[in-house]
Each structure stands twice: as structure tokens, then as C-alpha cells.
Amino acid sequence: MKKILGIFTIAALGAIFGVGINHLLNNYNHPSNFEDMQQRNARFASMFSSKEASVGFDFVKVSETSTPAVVHIKSHFEAEKPSAQKNQNGQIDPFEFFKDHGFNFDAPRGPGIATGSGVIITQDGYIVTNNHVIDNASKIEITMNDKRTYIAELIGTDKTTDLALLKINENNLNFMSFGNSDQVKVGEWVVAVGNPMNLTSTVTAGIVSAKGRSIDLLRSEENQYAIENFIQTDAAINPGNSGGALVSTNGQLIGINTAIASQTGSYTGYGFAIPVNLVKKVMDDLLKFGKVQRGVLGVAILEINQELAEKEGLKELKGVLVQEVTENGSAGKAGVKKGDVIDKVNGVEVNSVSGLQEEIGKFRPGDKVTLTINRKGDIKEITAVLKGLDGKETPTMADKSEVNTIKGATFATLSKEEKDKLGIKNGIKVQSIGNGPFKGKLAVGFVITKIDKQSVFSIQNLINILENSEGAILIEGKNPDGTDNVVGLKIEK
């Protein structure tokens, strides 16, 4: 009798379990809404998860999404910097300075070509890269994943974040969508895409090793407002990866690869990327204003450690301590005082100097930010209106005339349509002529294509050539009506 009851009990439990699974599957296959589907999918997966299922995702799809949007950059240089050192093969050693510091940029500076990477961020040809990849380049050559090549126009740069914005004349390009770097978690999988060692379209995988890293790579006396709050990854990054993409598992851009920690100049396990939320703001500024709009609080701050907490009587090791408040600065005007602890900016926790700098760096002069302040145990929320480095509460446009002027003349870049109309691939247009060597020699609208047989690709390229020229030079180009013209003139230092 006991044996029969046991059999019936086992059968009944099996039936109940089967009905339950069937009910769960029916609900899973017929969700009432998308949110409900996600929740039930998570519950179902948790019941039958395996180690493989919990960490696996498709690297192939991530690679297929990202590689067409990552370009190879060749920066052409004319003048060698005095400090440049050559290796045993006679090539410029890009790591000579940074080896002493244990951190490496990867673009050499000297006559010839330096290489790096860039990421297409719009379908009409805007590209983000590192400033150090293209700094002082006379020509910036872009090679696409499908081997098409272009000459890029430099839209703007920002040394404080080591970012630059380029533009090529093309449409319907593959581009990367922005992710949210604030939501990136330590330990999650990421993919690095770039062109290390001139090996184009290389994909490596790893995890986010840390966030909020400050490695003192950008900061100097001339660059005291540099922002370093890097994403650290162990995805293999090597020379040539600079300016390339750090990509999440859903194929979104979460960072721009910038530097490696290495005593040898090659990968040893640590790479650093600029968070994409900061990249977005910098790119927007360069496009809209021609320069980055830096909002500043007007405070000197310290990171809180055990020793400082004991000295200042702080109960928690959270936030950053306000050491000094600038007179008439944004924070002082809003009521921030020396000794306050800033815990949050607009609800985002900040526990380091670099963390606070990144959060404030996402805003422009005139923007309001809410600071959560701990004043000796009393929690306050203070709204501050950010000021610029010039003390004003409004953004300022870049002075294009200064950037594009040399020897009394101003110059402008050509659109793709203008180049096509004139039947040329490169050239810079004369926009205005003042007193100087060009007066009476060139007409407004004349397009300079070559100077002393050197092709002119950008305004910076033209300026570099003219600054290094002395005596008689030969200028080739096109008149506004499309006819060819050659002009000889004398340049004096």
C-alpha cells in the first residue's frame, strides 16, 4: 500500500510541475507588453541559467556593427619636433617621453606619417578621434573599412580631453550610436576596435577593469584644466588604437581609446578610454561653437581618504572636500563654503577629483547644476550657475578669423560640391585679403591647390607651409571661373 501511495505522490508532483512549466511557457510566449516580456524572460532565464548562458553574447554581431564605423587615420607631418627620438630602425619613437611615466600615447611627431584610429559618429561624415593623433598634422588621410580614402577637414580640437572632430565629404556612412558611459559597470564585457600596428580593422575583447581612472597623462602647466576620468579595460590596445572605439556588448560606443599603461610601448594589460558621455558634449561644442565650452565651479577640491577624514572630522569617506572657494566663482556665489563635502552633481555621486571634473565638464557656462552638499552632517542641495574660464555665464564662439588668418589673408575650406565643380580633390579658398604679400597677387575666391609643388589639403596645412616658407614661392590654383592660374610672390619672415 505504501509503495502504491508513493507512486501516486510522485506522479502528482510531476503533473503539478509540468502544468507549472506549461503555464510559465505560455505566459512567456504571450506577454501583455514589452516590459512584462523582459521581466518574464529574466525570471525564466534565472530558473534554467547555466554558466555559459550567463556570460555569453555574440562577439560576431558586435564586430560586424562596429568595424565599418571605425576608420584608419594617417596624419602627415612636415616638421620634426626637436625632442623627437628615433629608434634603431630610424623611425620616430612615439613613446620616448611617456615611457618615463609608464603611460603611452601612440602618435609620433616628425616628418612622415603617424597612424591612429577614428570613429564615424554621423552618417554624413563627422569623425571623432584623439587630439594627439592629428595634432600639428599637415594632412589627415582617412581610410575606410572598405578601403575608400578621403582627406579630412579638421573641425576642432580640445587638448583638455585629448579629443578632435574631423569631417569628410561623404554621405550614407555606417556610424556608431552613442551608449551611456555612466551606466557602464566594472566587470562587463567590452570590445576595442581600431588599427593597431597598422593592422586595420582589428577587434579585441576584454572587460571593464575600472572606472574613474586619473593617470596624469594629459595634465600639465599648459593644460591644467585637463579632464581625466578614464574607463580602464584589459581589452588589448596597442599603438594605432588611439581614437578607436570601445564598444559595449549591444554594439554601442561607450568610449574613445586613448592610452595604454606600459613600460615597453605595447600592450601589457591596461588600456584607457575617454567616456562617451564626455565625448558627446565635447563634439557638440566643437560643432556648434568651434571650441569647447568649459563650465567651472570655482573651487579647489581634495579626495577624501582616512587621514583627511580624521583630520577634518568627517564621518564618511564619500564625496570630495572643498578646500578653497574662488571669490565671485559659481560655487561661492551659490553658497558653497570651505569645508563642505560635495557628494553629488545632479544626483550623480562623485568620490574623486576626476569624477567631479568629468561631471562638471559635461556642462557649459550658463548651465545650472544641483550640488548635494554635506556640511558637517547637514545635507543641503545648492543650485549653482556655471561660469566659463573667462568668468562669463554665457558660451562664447571661437574666433574663426584668428584661426584661419595668415600673412594678412583669411582662408576657407571648400565643400564637396565646390571641389567637384572645379574638378579638384584638394584646395583652400581665399576668403579675404588685407595688407601683406597676397595683396595685388591673389583675388578673393581664388583656390590654392599647391604651394611650391606641395598639395594643400587644409587650412592648417597651408599655414604650416607658409610659416616655413621664405623668399620666392610658386602658388598654383584655380580662379573663381575655374581657369588655371599660377602666381609667384615673395614671402618674408
matplotlib code that plots the C-alpha trace (Angstrom):
import matplotlib.pyplot as plt

x = [0.0, 2.8, 4.5, 1.3, 0.9, 4.5, 4.0, 0.8, 2.6, 5.5, 3.0, 1.0, 4.1, 5.3, 1.9, 1.9, 5.5, 4.5, 1.4, 3.5, 6.2, 3.5, 1.8, 5.2, 6.0, 2.5, 3.0, 6.5, 5.3, 2.3, 3.4, 1.0, 3.6, 7.3, 8.3, 6.3, 8.2, 11.6, 10.6, 9.3, 12.3, 14.6, 12.6, 12.6, 16.3, 17.1, 15.4, 17.4, 20.6, 24.0, 27.4, 27.7, 24.3, 25.0, 28.2, 27.8, 27.0, 27.7, 31.1, 30.5, 27.5, 29.2, 32.2, 30.1, 28.3, 31.4, 34.2, 32.6, 32.3, 36.0, 38.5, 42.2, 43.8, 47.2, 48.5, 51.1, 53.8, 56.2, 58.4, 60.1, 59.9, 63.3, 62.5, 61.6, 63.8, 64.4, 64.5, 67.0, 65.2, 65.5, 61.8, 60.3, 59.8, 56.3, 56.9, 60.2, 58.6, 55.8, 58.0, 59.3, 55.8, 54.6, 51.7, 51.8, 50.2, 50.8, 51.3, 54.8, 55.7, 58.2, 58.4, 56.4, 53.3, 51.7, 48.8, 45.8, 42.0, 38.8, 35.1, 32.4, 29.6, 27.2, 26.1, 27.3, 31.0, 31.8, 34.6, 35.9, 39.5, 42.2, 43.8, 47.3, 46.7, 46.2, 48.0, 50.0, 49.3, 49.6, 47.3, 44.8, 44.0, 41.1, 40.8, 37.5, 36.9, 36.1, 39.4, 37.9, 40.1, 39.4, 41.2, 39.6, 38.9, 39.8, 36.7, 38.1, 40.3, 40.3, 43.6, 41.9, 40.1, 42.5, 39.7, 39.3, 36.5, 37.1, 34.8, 34.9, 32.7, 30.5, 27.0, 25.2, 28.1, 27.9, 28.2, 28.2, 25.4, 26.3, 25.8, 25.7, 29.1, 27.6, 25.8, 28.9, 29.8, 33.1, 33.4, 31.2, 32.4, 33.7, 35.2, 38.0, 38.1, 41.0, 44.1, 47.0, 50.4, 48.9, 46.7, 43.4, 40.0, 41.3, 38.9, 39.9, 37.7, 38.0, 36.2, 35.9, 38.7, 37.9, 36.2, 37.2, 40.9, 43.1, 46.6, 48.1, 48.7, 47.0, 47.5, 50.4, 51.0, 49.8, 46.8, 45.8, 42.1, 42.5, 39.8, 41.0, 38.3, 39.1, 37.4, 40.1, 39.9, 42.0, 40.9, 44.2, 45.0, 48.3, 49.9, 47.5, 44.3, 44.2, 41.0, 39.3, 36.1, 35.4, 32.1, 29.5, 28.0, 25.0, 27.2, 27.1, 30.1, 31.0, 34.5, 37.3, 40.5, 43.3, 46.3, 48.0, 49.8, 53.1, 56.8, 57.5, 55.2, 53.0, 50.0, 50.6, 47.1, 45.8, 44.2, 42.2, 39.3, 37.5, 33.9, 31.4, 29.2, 32.0, 32.9, 29.3, 29.5, 32.9, 31.8, 28.7, 30.7, 33.2, 30.5, 28.2, 30.8, 34.1, 35.7, 34.8, 32.7, 34.1, 31.9, 33.8, 32.6, 35.4, 36.6, 39.8, 38.9, 40.6, 39.8, 38.7, 40.8, 41.0, 43.7, 41.9, 38.5, 40.1, 41.8, 38.6, 36.2, 34.3, 32.2, 32.2, 34.8, 32.4, 32.4, 35.2, 36.2, 36.1, 39.5, 39.1, 36.3, 37.1, 35.8, 32.9, 33.0, 30.0, 30.1, 30.9, 28.0, 25.7, 26.6, 29.2, 31.7, 35.2, 34.9, 31.8, 31.8, 30.3, 28.6, 26.6, 26.3, 22.7, 22.2, 25.4, 27.7, 31.3, 34.0, 37.1, 38.6, 38.5, 34.9, 33.7, 35.7, 34.0, 30.5, 31.0, 32.8, 29.5, 28.0, 28.5, 28.8, 25.3, 24.0, 22.6, 23.8, 22.5, 25.1, 24.4, 26.4, 27.3, 28.1, 29.1, 26.3, 23.7, 22.7, 21.9, 21.1, 22.6, 22.0, 25.0, 25.1, 28.4, 30.8, 33.3, 37.0, 36.5, 34.2, 31.1, 27.8, 27.4, 29.1, 31.5, 32.1, 35.6, 37.2, 37.5, 39.2, 42.2, 42.5, 42.2, 44.3, 48.0, 50.0, 47.0, 44.7, 41.9, 41.1, 38.1, 37.6, 35.8, 32.6, 32.5, 30.3, 32.8, 35.6, 33.6, 32.6, 36.3, 37.4, 39.9, 40.4, 42.1, 42.4, 41.8, 39.8, 41.0, 38.2, 39.7, 42.9, 44.4, 47.8, 50.5, 52.3, 49.0, 47.7, 47.6, 48.6, 45.6, 41.9, 39.1, 37.7, 41.0, 41.6, 45.1, 45.8, 49.7, 52.5, 55.9, 54.6, 53.2, 49.5, 47.3, 44.7, 43.7, 44.0, 46.4, 48.4, 48.5, 49.5, 52.3, 53.7, 53.6, 55.1, 58.1, 58.5, 60.8, 61.7, 60.0, 57.3, 55.0, 51.3, 49.1, 45.4, 42.0, 40.4, 36.7, 35.7, 37.6, 40.6, 44.1, 46.4, 50.0, 51.2, 54.7, 55.3, 57.8, 57.4, 59.3, 59.7]
y = [0.0, 2.4, 1.6, 2.5, 5.8, 6.7, 6.1, 8.2, 11.0, 11.1, 11.2, 14.0, 16.1, 15.5, 16.6, 19.8, 20.6, 20.0, 22.2, 24.9, 24.9, 24.9, 27.9, 29.7, 29.0, 30.1, 33.4, 33.8, 33.3, 35.7, 38.7, 41.6, 44.3, 44.7, 45.4, 42.4, 40.3, 41.4, 40.7, 37.2, 36.5, 37.3, 35.1, 32.2, 32.5, 32.6, 29.2, 27.5, 29.5, 28.0, 29.5, 29.7, 31.4, 34.0, 35.4, 34.6, 37.0, 37.3, 38.9, 38.5, 40.8, 43.4, 43.3, 43.5, 46.5, 48.4, 47.7, 49.6, 52.7, 52.7, 54.3, 54.3, 57.7, 58.7, 62.0, 63.6, 65.8, 68.2, 69.5, 67.2, 68.3, 68.9, 66.4, 63.5, 60.5, 57.8, 54.0, 51.6, 51.4, 55.2, 55.8, 58.3, 56.7, 57.8, 56.6, 58.3, 60.8, 58.7, 55.6, 57.6, 57.9, 54.4, 55.7, 55.9, 57.9, 56.3, 59.0, 60.0, 63.6, 64.0, 64.1, 61.3, 59.6, 58.7, 56.4, 56.1, 55.4, 57.3, 56.6, 57.8, 59.3, 60.6, 59.3, 62.5, 62.0, 63.5, 61.5, 61.7, 60.8, 61.8, 65.2, 63.6, 61.6, 64.6, 67.4, 69.6, 67.3, 69.0, 66.4, 64.0, 61.0, 58.7, 55.1, 53.4, 49.8, 49.1, 50.8, 54.1, 57.0, 60.7, 63.8, 65.1, 68.6, 69.4, 70.9, 71.5, 70.1, 70.1, 69.4, 69.2, 66.0, 64.9, 64.9, 66.1, 66.4, 65.7, 65.8, 64.1, 64.8, 61.7, 60.6, 57.4, 56.1, 53.5, 55.2, 54.2, 55.1, 56.5, 54.4, 55.7, 55.5, 56.4, 53.0, 51.0, 48.6, 47.2, 43.6, 43.9, 42.7, 45.3, 45.2, 47.5, 48.3, 50.1, 49.8, 48.8, 48.5, 49.4, 46.2, 47.6, 46.7, 44.8, 43.7, 42.6, 41.7, 42.2, 43.6, 47.0, 46.8, 50.0, 53.4, 56.9, 56.4, 59.5, 58.7, 62.3, 61.8, 65.0, 67.4, 69.9, 73.5, 74.4, 72.0, 72.5, 72.1, 68.6, 66.1, 62.5, 60.1, 57.2, 53.8, 51.2, 48.0, 44.9, 44.5, 44.6, 48.2, 48.9, 51.8, 52.7, 52.1, 55.7, 57.3, 54.0, 52.6, 51.0, 49.2, 47.6, 44.2, 45.8, 47.4, 51.0, 53.4, 53.8, 55.3, 56.5, 54.5, 56.9, 55.5, 52.3, 51.7, 50.1, 50.3, 48.8, 50.8, 47.8, 46.1, 44.8, 44.5, 48.1, 50.5, 53.7, 55.2, 58.6, 58.0, 58.6, 60.9, 63.4, 62.8, 63.7, 67.1, 67.9, 67.0, 69.1, 72.1, 71.8, 71.6, 74.4, 76.8, 75.9, 75.3, 73.5, 75.4, 74.7, 75.4, 75.7, 75.7, 77.8, 75.5, 73.7, 70.2, 67.2, 63.5, 62.2, 59.4, 58.0, 60.5, 63.5, 62.4, 62.1, 65.5, 67.2, 65.3, 63.7, 60.6, 59.1, 58.6, 59.9, 62.9, 65.5, 68.1, 71.8, 73.2, 76.7, 78.7, 81.2, 84.7, 85.5, 82.0, 79.8, 77.8, 80.7, 82.7, 79.8, 79.5, 76.7, 77.1, 75.9, 72.6, 71.5, 68.0, 67.7, 64.3, 64.6, 66.6, 66.5, 63.3, 61.6, 60.5, 61.9, 60.4, 61.7, 64.9, 63.4, 62.3, 65.8, 67.3, 65.0, 65.7, 69.5, 69.1, 67.8, 71.3, 74.7, 78.3, 79.4, 75.8, 75.2, 72.2, 70.9, 70.1, 67.8, 69.2, 67.6, 70.5, 68.8, 66.3, 68.7, 67.7, 70.6, 71.0, 74.0, 75.2, 76.9, 78.6, 77.7, 80.3, 79.9, 80.3, 84.0, 84.5, 84.8, 82.8, 82.5, 80.4, 82.1, 81.3, 80.6, 83.4, 81.8, 84.8, 84.3, 80.6, 81.0, 84.1, 84.3, 87.0, 89.3, 87.0, 84.7, 81.3, 78.9, 75.3, 74.0, 72.0, 68.7, 70.5, 73.3, 70.8, 68.8, 71.9, 72.9, 69.3, 69.2, 66.9, 69.4, 73.2, 76.1, 79.2, 82.8, 84.5, 88.0, 89.8, 92.6, 94.2, 91.6, 89.6, 88.4, 91.9, 92.5, 89.0, 86.8, 87.5, 86.7, 83.4, 82.0, 78.4, 77.5, 73.8, 73.8, 75.8, 75.0, 71.7, 70.8, 69.9, 72.0, 69.9, 72.0, 75.5, 74.2, 72.6, 75.9, 77.8, 75.3, 75.7, 79.5, 79.7, 77.6, 79.5, 82.4, 84.1, 83.4, 80.8, 79.5, 79.2, 77.0, 77.0, 77.9, 81.2, 81.6, 80.8, 77.5, 78.5, 77.5, 80.1, 80.2, 83.1, 83.9, 86.0, 86.7, 85.7, 87.5, 86.2]
z = [0.0, 0.9, -2.4, -4.3, -2.4, -3.2, -6.9, -6.9, -4.9, -7.4, -10.4, -8.8, -8.2, -11.8, -13.1, -11.0, -12.1, -15.7, -15.5, -13.8, -16.6, -19.3, -17.6, -17.4, -21.1, -22.2, -20.3, -21.7, -25.3, -24.9, -22.9, -22.3, -23.0, -23.7, -20.1, -19.0, -21.6, -20.3, -16.7, -17.5, -19.7, -16.8, -14.4, -16.9, -17.6, -13.9, -13.4, -16.2, -16.4, -17.0, -16.6, -20.4, -20.8, -18.1, -19.7, -23.4, -26.1, -29.8, -30.5, -34.2, -34.3, -32.2, -34.6, -37.7, -36.3, -35.2, -37.7, -40.6, -38.5, -37.3, -39.7, -40.1, -39.8, -41.4, -40.2, -42.4, -40.7, -42.3, -39.4, -36.9, -33.3, -31.6, -28.8, -31.2, -30.7, -33.3, -32.7, -34.1, -37.4, -37.8, -37.2, -34.8, -31.4, -30.2, -26.6, -25.6, -23.3, -22.0, -21.2, -18.2, -16.9, -17.7, -19.9, -23.7, -26.4, -29.8, -32.4, -33.4, -34.3, -37.1, -40.9, -42.4, -41.3, -37.9, -37.7, -35.4, -35.5, -35.6, -35.1, -37.5, -35.4, -38.1, -41.5, -43.2, -42.2, -38.8, -37.1, -33.6, -32.7, -30.2, -30.5, -30.2, -33.3, -35.6, -33.6, -36.0, -39.0, -42.4, -43.9, -42.4, -44.5, -43.7, -44.9, -44.5, -43.6, -47.3, -48.4, -49.7, -48.9, -48.1, -46.9, -43.7, -42.6, -39.0, -37.4, -33.9, -31.1, -27.3, -25.6, -22.1, -23.1, -25.9, -28.5, -32.0, -34.5, -38.2, -41.3, -44.6, -47.6, -47.8, -47.0, -46.0, -44.0, -41.3, -37.9, -34.3, -32.0, -28.5, -25.4, -21.9, -20.2, -16.8, -16.8, -17.7, -14.9, -13.8, -15.0, -18.0, -21.4, -24.0, -27.4, -28.6, -32.3, -34.1, -36.2, -34.0, -35.6, -38.9, -38.7, -39.9, -38.5, -35.5, -32.8, -29.3, -26.3, -22.6, -19.6, -17.9, -15.3, -13.5, -13.9, -13.0, -13.6, -13.5, -14.7, -15.0, -18.7, -20.0, -17.1, -17.3, -16.6, -20.0, -19.7, -16.1, -16.8, -18.4, -17.6, -16.8, -15.7, -17.9, -18.4, -17.8, -19.8, -20.3, -24.0, -25.9, -27.0, -28.8, -30.7, -33.5, -31.4, -30.2, -31.3, -31.9, -30.3, -27.0, -27.6, -25.4, -25.9, -27.6, -30.2, -28.8, -28.4, -24.8, -25.0, -27.2, -26.7, -25.8, -23.9, -22.6, -19.4, -20.5, -19.9, -23.3, -25.5, -26.3, -24.6, -21.1, -19.8, -19.2, -21.6, -21.0, -22.9, -22.6, -21.5, -24.4, -22.3, -22.2, -25.8, -26.8, -25.1, -26.5, -30.1, -29.7, -28.5, -31.4, -34.0, -32.5, -31.1, -32.7, -29.3, -26.1, -23.6, -20.1, -17.2, -13.9, -10.3, -8.9, -6.1, -5.1, -4.0, -2.3, -2.4, 0.9, 2.5, 6.0, 7.1, 5.7, 7.2, 10.7, 10.3, 9.2, 11.4, 8.6, 9.4, 5.8, 3.1, 0.5, -1.9, -2.3, 0.2, -0.8, 0.2, -1.3, -2.8, -5.5, -4.9, -7.2, -8.6, -9.4, -6.2, -3.9, -5.4, -4.9, -1.2, -1.2, 1.7, 2.5, 4.4, 2.6, 1.1, -2.4, -2.6, -5.9, -9.0, -10.4, -8.5, -9.7, -6.9, -7.1, -5.0, -6.7, -8.1, -11.6, -11.1, -10.2, -13.1, -15.6, -14.3, -14.4, -17.8, -19.3, -18.8, -20.4, -19.0, -18.0, -17.2, -13.7, -11.7, -8.4, -5.9, -2.9, -0.1, 3.3, 5.7, 8.9, 8.8, 7.4, 3.9, 1.5, -2.2, -3.7, -7.3, -9.0, -12.3, -14.0, -15.3, -18.1, -17.8, -18.8, -15.8, -18.0, -17.7, -21.4, -24.1, -26.5, -30.1, -31.4, -33.3, -36.8, -38.3, -36.0, -36.7, -40.5, -41.0, -42.0, -43.7, -43.7, -45.6, -44.4, -45.9, -46.0, -46.7, -49.8, -49.9, -51.9, -54.4, -54.9, -55.4, -57.9, -59.8, -60.2, -60.9, -58.0, -55.0, -52.7, -52.2, -49.9, -50.9, -50.4, -48.3, -47.9, -48.5, -46.3, -46.3, -46.9, -49.6, -51.2, -51.9, -55.6, -56.3, -55.4, -55.8, -53.4, -54.4, -55.8, -54.7, -53.8, -54.7, -54.4, -52.9, -54.3, -55.7, -52.2, -52.3, -49.9, -48.1, -45.1, -43.7, -41.1, -43.9, -45.8, -42.6, -41.9, -45.4, -45.4, -41.9, -43.1, -46.4, -47.0, -50.3, -53.7, -53.7, -56.5, -55.9, -58.2, -58.2, -59.8, -60.5, -59.4, -63.1, -63.0, -65.1, -64.0, -62.6, -61.3, -59.2, -58.0, -54.9, -52.2, -48.6, -45.8, -42.3]

ax = plt.figure().add_subplot(projection="3d")
ax.plot(x, y, z, "-o")
ax.set_aspect("equal")
plt.show()
